[in-house]
């Protein structure tokens, strides 16, 4: 899973402009959010690493163009793609969603993006009782 997570991060980095990479504990997953500022609440993309898969998620996914209904999720905003193999990372839909999410985030940005990538450790929490059942 670590190799798949590293590959997912490499792929998303290749598709996005320089941004802050915000590392945080998302209770059942380790997540790296991509943002044009240091506010976790404004990230436009995240790579969440679970025990059996990786999700590439879009906090504003409902606004992405998805005529084929490839994005998963039923909430009011967030959508994701599940990555189970390295070949999933070559899906042209993934590239299209990542680029569109970055373009939308740049249009919303109130400050210029960083000139180069920045890694920021946002929060590491002590082990907590999960909010939701573990993914299978």
N, C-alpha and C positions, 0 to 999 in steps of 0.2 A: 504494500500500500504506500510506503514511503516513496518508492520509485515512481509510482503513478502520480502521487501528489507533486513531486518535483517536476515531472513532465507537464502536469496541468499548469503549474506556476510558470514554467518556461514558455508554454504556449500562450498563456494570457499576457505575459510580459511582452512577447513578440508582437501582439496585436494591439497593445495600448500605448498611448504616449506616456512619457515619464509621469509618475504619480507617486503618492505616498502609499506604501504597503503597510497596512495596519494589522498587526498580528494580535489576535485576541481569542480567548477561550469562549466558545459558543456552547457551553455546557456539554453537549454530546459530540462536539466536533472541535477541531482546531481550525480556525478560520483566518484567512488573510484577505482583508478587504482592500480594494483599490479606490483611492479617492484623490481629488485634486486639492484637498486640504487635510488637516489632521483630525477632522471630526468624523468619528466612526458613523454617526447618523447620516452622513452625506456620501457614503461610499456608493459607487455605481456598479460594482462587481465584487464578488467574493469567491474564493476557492475554499470550500469547506471539506475537511478530511475526516471521514468516518471510518470505522473499522473495516468495512467491506466495499466502500466505494468513495468516490470524490464527487461533490456537486460543484458545478460552476453556476453561481447564483447571481440574480439580478434584482436588487432591491426595488427598482422601478420597472420590473419586467413586464408589468401590465401595459406599459406604454411602448414596448418594442413591437416591431412589425413581425407578425407570426401567422401568416395565412395558412400554413400547414399544421398549425397547432402542435409544434414540437416542444414548446416549453411546458414544464410540469409545474403544478401548484394550483391551489384553489383559493388562496387568500385574496385579499383586496388589492395587493400590490406586488408581492415578491413572486418571482418565477425562477426556475432552475433547469439545468440539464444534468442528468446523472452520467458520470463517466465511470465505466467499469474496466475498460481496456485502453491501451495507448492508441489504438485505431480510432476510438471515439473522439480523440483530440483532433483528428484530421477531418472531421465532419465540417463541410463548408457552412452549415447552419451555425455552428459554434462561432466561427470567425465572424460571420455576419452579425450575430447578436452582440458579441463583445465589442465590435467596432461601433455599432449603433448605440450601445449603452454609453460608451466613452464620448461619442459625439453629443449625445443628449446632455451628459454631465458637463461637458465643456460649455454648452450653451447656457446651462443653469449656474455655472460657477460665478462667484462674486469676487474671487481673487485669481490671479494667474496661477496656472499649475507650476509645480516645481521644475527647475531646469534639468534635473536629473532624478532618478528614482531614489526614494528615501524609505528605509525600513524603520518602522516605529512599533515598539512593543507597547500595546495599549493596556492590556490587563491579563493577568494570569490569576485565576481564582483557585482557592482550595477546592478539593473534590466536593461537589454538592450533589444532592439528590436530583436526578434528572427531572426536567420539566415534562418531558414526553418519553414514551418508550423508546428504547434503542432501535435504530433502523436494522432491517434484516437483509 
